[in-house]
């Protein structure tokens, strides 16, 4: 599915291939809506990716085309993963990049969960 300004979903992106089992991942959670796994190049002591199982490029695409139970399932999966990693008490950051200006590298909706240390300011003051 494509949303204006975004290319159509690429079935050969790395996350699609992970979902199909063609590429291994260090899974930490999976249900019918989402898959969570450790990032291969972590930027914090805890750096996990959570991806929906559906073919979505961005939050705009996801919010427009996903069924309500799919949206709820994905959001709940993010919370389950954060709790299971012990991130609720010390805190964590959720980051999602959408499109070229943000630096999105994989054209499949995903969120990064960062934690395990103080993370500082997200964006330096202008």
Secondary structure, DSSP 8 states (H G I E B T S, - for coil): ---TTS----TTSHHHHHHTTSS---EEEE-SSEEEEE-TT-SSSEEEEEEESS--SSHHHHHHHS-HHHHHHHHHHHHHHHHHTTHHHH--EEE---SGGGT--SSS-EEEEEESS----SS---
